[in-house]
Protein backbone atom coordinates (compact mmCIF):
# COMPACT_ATOMS: atom_id res chain seq x y z
CA UNK A 1 0.00 0.00 0.00
CA UNK A 2 1.32 3.40 -0.95
CA UNK A 3 1.53 5.86 1.90
CA UNK A 4 2.21 9.56 1.76
CA UNK A 5 3.68 11.80 4.43
CA UNK A 6 1.11 13.41 6.71
CA UNK A 7 0.79 17.17 6.69
CA UNK A 8 1.29 19.01 9.97
CA UNK A 9 -2.48 19.40 10.36
CA UNK A 10 -3.07 15.70 9.67
CA UNK A 11 -0.36 14.67 12.13
CA UNK A 12 -1.86 16.95 14.78
CA UNK A 13 -5.32 15.48 14.18
CA UNK A 14 -3.96 11.96 14.72
CA UNK A 15 -2.28 12.88 18.00
CA UNK A 16 -5.61 12.82 19.87
CA UNK A 17 -7.07 9.64 21.38
CA UNK A 18 -10.58 11.12 21.09
CA UNK A 19 -10.14 11.79 17.39
CA UNK A 20 -8.75 8.28 16.82
CA UNK A 21 -11.82 6.87 18.54
CA UNK A 22 -14.11 8.98 16.34
CA UNK A 23 -12.33 7.68 13.24
CA UNK A 24 -12.86 4.11 14.45
CA UNK A 25 -16.51 4.66 15.41
CA UNK A 26 -17.31 6.03 11.96
CA UNK A 27 -15.32 3.40 10.05
CA UNK A 28 -18.31 1.76 8.39
CA UNK A 29 -21.29 3.50 9.95
CA UNK A 30 -22.06 7.19 9.58
CA UNK A 31 -22.77 8.87 12.92
CA UNK A 32 -23.95 12.35 13.85
CA UNK A 33 -22.04 14.52 16.28
CA UNK A 34 -24.72 13.82 18.89
CA UNK A 35 -24.38 10.05 18.40
CA UNK A 36 -20.59 10.29 18.63
CA UNK A 37 -20.80 12.39 21.81
CA UNK A 38 -23.22 9.92 23.41
CA UNK A 39 -21.05 6.94 22.47
CA UNK A 40 -17.94 8.60 23.91
CA UNK A 41 -19.73 10.00 26.98
CA UNK A 42 -18.63 13.52 26.08
CA UNK A 43 -20.19 16.93 25.69
CA UNK A 44 -21.50 17.46 22.10
CA UNK A 45 -19.78 20.86 21.83
CA UNK A 46 -16.39 19.34 22.64
CA UNK A 47 -17.01 16.45 20.28
CA UNK A 48 -18.00 18.87 17.51
CA UNK A 49 -14.59 20.56 17.82
CA UNK A 50 -12.92 17.18 17.15
CA UNK A 51 -15.34 16.30 14.33
CA UNK A 52 -14.67 19.62 12.60
CA UNK A 53 -10.91 19.10 12.85
CA UNK A 54 -11.28 15.61 11.34
CA UNK A 55 -13.44 16.95 8.51
CA UNK A 56 -10.99 19.79 7.82
CA UNK A 57 -8.08 17.35 7.57
CA UNK A 58 -9.94 14.80 5.43
CA UNK A 59 -10.36 12.02 7.99
CA UNK A 60 -14.18 12.36 8.06
CA UNK A 61 -16.62 13.16 5.29
CA UNK A 62 -20.04 14.68 5.94
CA UNK A 63 -22.83 12.56 4.53
CA UNK A 64 -26.18 13.84 3.24
CA UNK A 65 -28.16 15.61 5.97
CA UNK A 66 -31.06 13.76 7.54
CA UNK A 67 -33.91 14.65 9.85
CA UNK A 68 -33.47 13.66 13.49
CA UNK A 69 -36.04 12.41 15.99
CA UNK A 70 -37.28 15.91 16.80
CA UNK A 71 -37.21 17.22 13.25
CA UNK A 72 -33.78 18.83 13.54
CA UNK A 73 -31.34 18.65 10.63
CA UNK A 74 -28.50 16.26 11.43
CA UNK A 75 -25.30 15.62 9.52
CA UNK A 76 -23.78 12.16 9.83
CA UNK A 77 -20.04 11.70 9.31
CA UNK A 78 -18.15 8.73 7.89
CA UNK A 79 -14.44 7.90 8.11
CA UNK A 80 -12.50 8.19 4.84
CA UNK A 81 -9.81 5.64 5.75
CA UNK A 82 -7.13 8.29 5.28
CA UNK A 83 -5.41 7.59 8.60
CA UNK A 84 -4.20 4.19 7.35
CA UNK A 85 -2.65 5.71 4.22
CA UNK A 86 -0.36 8.23 5.96
CA UNK A 87 3.23 8.02 7.14
CA UNK A 88 5.58 10.37 8.93
CA UNK A 89 3.38 11.08 11.95
CA UNK A 90 5.38 11.75 15.14
CA UNK A 91 5.64 8.26 16.64
CA UNK A 92 5.54 9.53 20.23
CA UNK A 93 2.39 11.63 19.86
CA UNK A 94 0.65 9.08 17.64
CA UNK A 95 1.74 6.17 19.84
CA UNK A 96 0.43 7.81 23.01
CA UNK A 97 -2.88 8.66 21.31
CA UNK A 98 -3.27 5.10 19.97
CA UNK A 99 -2.52 3.58 23.37
CA UNK A 100 -4.99 5.87 25.16
CA UNK A 101 -7.67 5.19 22.53
CA UNK A 102 -7.10 1.44 22.90
CA UNK A 103 -7.24 1.57 26.71
CA UNK A 104 -10.46 3.62 26.60
CA UNK A 105 -12.11 1.24 24.15
CA UNK A 106 -11.03 -1.92 25.95
CA UNK A 107 -12.02 -0.38 29.28
CA UNK A 108 -15.61 -0.24 28.04
CA UNK A 109 -15.63 -3.97 27.23
CA UNK A 110 -15.78 -7.04 29.40
CA UNK A 111 -12.69 -9.27 29.55
CA UNK A 112 -14.59 -11.94 27.63
CA UNK A 113 -14.87 -9.56 24.64
CA UNK A 114 -11.12 -9.04 24.19
CA UNK A 115 -9.02 -11.82 22.65
CA UNK A 116 -5.48 -11.30 23.91
CA UNK A 117 -2.23 -13.16 23.52
CA UNK A 118 1.44 -12.54 24.29
CA UNK A 119 4.67 -13.96 22.97
CA UNK A 120 8.31 -13.28 23.68
CA UNK A 121 10.69 -14.54 21.02
CA UNK A 122 13.95 -13.76 19.26
CA UNK A 123 13.37 -12.50 15.71
CA UNK A 124 14.53 -9.81 13.36
CA UNK A 125 12.26 -7.02 14.64
CA UNK A 126 12.32 -5.13 11.35
CA UNK A 127 11.23 -8.21 9.40
CA UNK A 128 8.48 -8.96 11.93
CA UNK A 129 7.12 -5.42 11.68
CA UNK A 130 7.24 -5.58 7.87
CA UNK A 131 5.30 -8.86 7.81
CA UNK A 132 2.71 -7.61 10.29
CA UNK A 133 2.28 -4.35 8.32
CA UNK A 134 1.84 -6.38 5.12
CA UNK A 135 -0.90 -8.45 6.76
CA UNK A 136 -2.68 -5.34 8.05
CA UNK A 137 -2.36 -3.65 4.63
CA UNK A 138 -3.92 -6.73 3.02
CA UNK A 139 -6.82 -6.64 5.48
CA UNK A 140 -7.30 -2.90 4.92
CA UNK A 141 -7.35 -3.38 1.12
CA UNK A 142 -9.91 -6.21 1.13
CA UNK A 143 -13.57 -5.31 0.74
CA UNK A 144 -15.52 -5.65 3.96
CA UNK A 145 -17.22 -9.00 4.43
CA UNK A 146 -20.94 -8.23 4.82
CA UNK A 147 -21.23 -11.34 7.01
CA UNK A 148 -18.07 -10.50 8.93
CA UNK A 149 -17.82 -9.26 12.49
CA UNK A 150 -16.61 -5.69 13.02
CA UNK A 151 -13.30 -5.88 14.90
CA UNK A 152 -10.57 -3.47 15.93
CA UNK A 153 -6.93 -4.49 16.04
CA UNK A 154 -4.31 -2.95 18.30
CA UNK A 155 -0.83 -4.32 17.83
CA UNK A 156 2.26 -3.47 19.85
CA UNK A 157 5.77 -4.78 19.32
CA UNK A 158 8.18 -3.90 22.11
CA UNK A 159 11.47 -5.13 23.63
CA UNK A 160 11.02 -8.31 25.64
CA UNK A 161 13.68 -7.46 28.24
C-alpha positions in Angstrom: 0.0 0.0 0.0 1.3 3.4 -1.0 1.5 5.9 1.9 2.2 9.6 1.8 3.7 11.8 4.4 1.1 13.4 6.7 0.8 17.2 6.7 1.3 19.0 10.0 -2.5 19.4 10.4 -3.1 15.7 9.7 -0.4 14.7 12.1 -1.9 17.0 14.8 -5.3 15.5 14.2 -4.0 12.0 14.7 -2.3 12.9 18.0 -5.6 12.8 19.9 -7.1 9.6 21.4 -10.6 11.1 21.1 -10.1 11.8 17.4 -8.8 8.3 16.8 -11.8 6.9 18.5 -14.1 9.0 16.3 -12.3 7.7 13.2 -12.9 4.1 14.4 -16.5 4.7 15.4 -17.3 6.0 12.0 -15.3 3.4 10.1 -18.3 1.8 8.4 -21.3 3.5 10.0 -22.1 7.2 9.6 -22.8 8.9 12.9 -23.9 12.4 13.8 -22.0 14.5 16.3 -24.7 13.8 18.9 -24.4 10.0 18.4 -20.6 10.3 18.6 -20.8 12.4 21.8 -23.2 9.9 23.4 -21.1 6.9 22.5 -17.9 8.6 23.9 -19.7 10.0 27.0 -18.6 13.5 26.1 -20.2 16.9 25.7 -21.5 17.5 22.1 -19.8 20.9 21.8 -16.4 19.3 22.6 -17.0 16.5 20.3 -18.0 18.9 17.5 -14.6 20.6 17.8 -12.9 17.2 17.2 -15.3 16.3 14.3 -14.7 19.6 12.6 -10.9 19.1 12.9 -11.3 15.6 11.3 -13.4 16.9 8.5 -11.0 19.8 7.8 -8.1 17.4 7.6 -9.9 14.8 5.4 -10.4 12.0 8.0 -14.2 12.4 8.1 -16.6 13.2 5.3 -20.0 14.7 5.9 -22.8 12.6 4.5 -26.2 13.8 3.2 -28.2 15.6 6.0 -31.1 13.8 7.5 -33.9 14.6 9.8 -33.5 13.7 13.5 -36.0 12.4 16.0 -37.3 15.9 16.8 -37.2 17.2 13.3 -33.8 18.8 13.5 -31.3 18.6 10.6 -28.5 16.3 11.4 -25.3 15.6 9.5 -23.8 12.2 9.8 -20.0 11.7 9.3 -18.1 8.7 7.9 -14.4 7.9 8.1 -12.5 8.2 4.8 -9.8 5.6 5.8 -7.1 8.3 5.3 -5.4 7.6 8.6 -4.2 4.2 7.4 -2.6 5.7 4.2 -0.4 8.2 6.0 3.2 8.0 7.1 5.6 10.4 8.9 3.4 11.1 11.9 5.4 11.8 15.1 5.6 8.3 16.6 5.5 9.5 20.2 2.4 11.6 19.9 0.6 9.1 17.6 1.7 6.2 19.8 0.4 7.8 23.0 -2.9 8.7 21.3 -3.3 5.1 20.0 -2.5 3.6 23.4 -5.0 5.9 25.2 -7.7 5.2 22.5 -7.1 1.4 22.9 -7.2 1.6 26.7 -10.5 3.6 26.6 -12.1 1.2 24.1 -11.0 -1.9 26.0 -12.0 -0.4 29.3 -15.6 -0.2 28.0 -15.6 -4.0 27.2 -15.8 -7.0 29.4 -12.7 -9.3 29.5 -14.6 -11.9 27.6 -14.9 -9.6 24.6 -11.1 -9.0 24.2 -9.0 -11.8 22.6 -5.5 -11.3 23.9 -2.2 -13.2 23.5 1.4 -12.5 24.3 4.7 -14.0 23.0 8.3 -13.3 23.7 10.7 -14.5 21.0 14.0 -13.8 19.3 13.4 -12.5 15.7 14.5 -9.8 13.4 12.3 -7.0 14.6 12.3 -5.1 11.3 11.2 -8.2 9.4 8.5 -9.0 11.9 7.1 -5.4 11.7 7.2 -5.6 7.9 5.3 -8.9 7.8 2.7 -7.6 10.3 2.3 -4.3 8.3 1.8 -6.4 5.1 -0.9 -8.5 6.8 -2.7 -5.3 8.1 -2.4 -3.6 4.6 -3.9 -6.7 3.0 -6.8 -6.6 5.5 -7.3 -2.9 4.9 -7.3 -3.4 1.1 -9.9 -6.2 1.1 -13.6 -5.3 0.7 -15.5 -5.7 4.0 -17.2 -9.0 4.4 -20.9 -8.2 4.8 -21.2 -11.3 7.0 -18.1 -10.5 8.9 -17.8 -9.3 12.5 -16.6 -5.7 13.0 -13.3 -5.9 14.9 -10.6 -3.5 15.9 -6.9 -4.5 16.0 -4.3 -3.0 18.3 -0.8 -4.3 17.8 2.3 -3.5 19.9 5.8 -4.8 19.3 8.2 -3.9 22.1 11.5 -5.1 23.6 11.0 -8.3 25.6 13.7 -7.5 28.2 
